[in-house]
Amino acid sequence: MEIALLCLFFGIYLTIRYYMVDHDTDADKDRKRFKKGIDLFQQSDIIEAHTYFDNVVQQQPKSAIAYAYRGKCQLAQANYYSAIYDLTEALNRDNTLADCYLERGIAYYKTNEFQQAFREFDKAVWHFRDEQPDAYRWRALARIELRQLPQAENDLRRAIALGDENSFHLLLQPPFTRPVFQR
């Protein structure tokens, strides 16, 4: 009888604890807290967003989201090495931010570090798990630079299957096209 009563109280305790505990991650909380800056970034007001997140990083240096968005602003302003630094700092604080892998890969790609870019795009593909065709397209572009053409074609076809029209246009260009008339 005592065991049944203890189990009942324990079940009630677990139920109350479940509803009383905050289930948001730190990243979710930061996204809510920094909504103003995120909105500035999404409205393409990059300079204002960069200033906003630069101040946030100084005030809250442990925020992965603040570093991530400052890195995105740096990337939009073509400050590739600064973007790599900020995105790396964001991933050091929270390695589950899939878009940071993609953005860092783009920055590496723009600095002609194709092997590093490929690694980052590969991580982005793994983290997005067939939700983001951009990761496949960028990985294909890095593979083209690394002369991995069959794998690049497979990535482009996967991106097309996920609805990416840009990948379709890339498949229609060399090195994937074959001459119609051969002598």
Summary of the structure (lengths in Angstrom):
residues: 183
radius of gyration: 22.2
end to end distance: 91.9
largest distance: 91.9
contacts: 538
relative contact order: 0.07
helix: 75%
strand: 0%
